[in-house]
Structure formats: structure tokens, C-alpha cells
Amino acid sequence: MLKAVVCVSGGGTNLQAILDAMDAGRITNARIMAVISNNAGAGALKRAEKKKIPALVLSPKSYPDRESFESAFTAKMCELAPDLIVLAGFLVKIPDGMVKKFDGKIINIHPSLIPAFCGVGYYGLKVHEEALRRGVKVTGATVHFVNEGMDEGPIIAQKAVAVEEGDTPEILQRRVMEQAEWILLPQAIDDIANGRLTVKDGHVCRSGKVQI
Ligand code: GAR
């Protein structure tokens, strides 16, 4: 059974989608061993507690500098030794050392069609504000493996979502979550847990076939 650690920063609707998918049998052969947040006030922590999943807070603010936070975060992850790390709305860049140690074992959900509206400064509602400002007619979400870059790792799956007349960033964010994020992320976890999805030399492989 695949052991996953889910990292969160906010409300945790993606974490909830994973929990619901596990309850409904849409994710099999996997369990969440811990939830980690950089933010003590994250609603996601309450969702974990409700399910009796160990939840811990590791905030950069509690450390004298970035380096000591990153080494504590990496050490904690090594101690937990998950098979998969799921970034479900986690707004902290994963330290390079952790990416190396968990090569091919970290996935992230991003609320746009990468490479649009991604990289440094594009997170949460900001992504949708920028999409509306640019006037795109289609946006969506992407689930991808994490490498040392920011939103640059191999893409696992994407789903397009229409932008509609009168959308606000909040309305668009909700539609992208409902129509894309809450579907793509559980699906990727189920695929990985059941050996249908891996990454090798920077290429996503589905059931042993390299996807280019
Ligand atoms: C989600 O929209 C997720 O895609 C986004 O943060 C939100 C978290 O919501 N992630 C990023 O922007 C990462 N760059 P949630 O806490 O309700 O799941």
C-alpha cells in the first residue's frame, strides 16, 4: 500500500477531494500517513484531524533562516519516508535536497494550463486574477511531477475549463477546482498507487510506455 504525505497551505479542498476519493474507492492501494502545513491556521489541518490523520506544522517563520527551515523540512520528510509526496495547494518551494531525495515521488496540482500562468508569483487566486486580466477564454489545471524548477516538472495530466462572461477570480477558481483539480489529483494518485504511472529520465510513463 502506497504511503503518502500531503502538504497543504490553505483551505484544503484538494486534500478533501483526495480523502473523499479514498472513501469512495476511486483511490485504492494508498493511504495518507501525514499532512504537513507551513501554516498553523490552514483549514486543511482541521480536515486531517477530522480523519485522525497526523497533522503537523512546519513554518519557515519558526526558523532563524531559510536554510534551517529547509533542512528541518527535509529531515522530517526523510523520517516519514513516504512513497509519494502530494503538494495539494502547498505554497512553499520544495528544497532542492528534498527533490533529489524523493526524485519522481513528488506531485503538484497547479490551477492553470502550464506553461500559462505558472512559476514564481503564480499561486492560488493570483493565477485566476492573471488569467482574467489577460482575457483567456480557456484555462484549467495541471498535475505534474516536481523537479527543481517552479512548476516545470513533467506533466502528468491537464484539464481545460472555460472562462465565462462575468467571472470573478473566486468564481473561476471554484470552477477550475470542481471541473479539473478535484478530478485530476485523485486520479494521478490512484494511477501511481496502482503502478500505472511513473516518471523516468524526465518523461512520464503510463503502464510502462514513455509519453513524449
Ligand atoms: C488550489 O487551487 C491549488 O491548485 C493551488 O492552491 C489552491 C489550494 O486550494 N495551488 C497552487 O497555486 C500551487 N502553485 P485548497 O487548499 O482548497 O486545495
Residues whose N, C-alpha, C, O or C-beta is under 5 A from the ligand:
A	BS01	GAR	G10 G11 G12 T13 N14 L15 A88 G89 F90 I109 H110 P111 Y122 Y123 G124
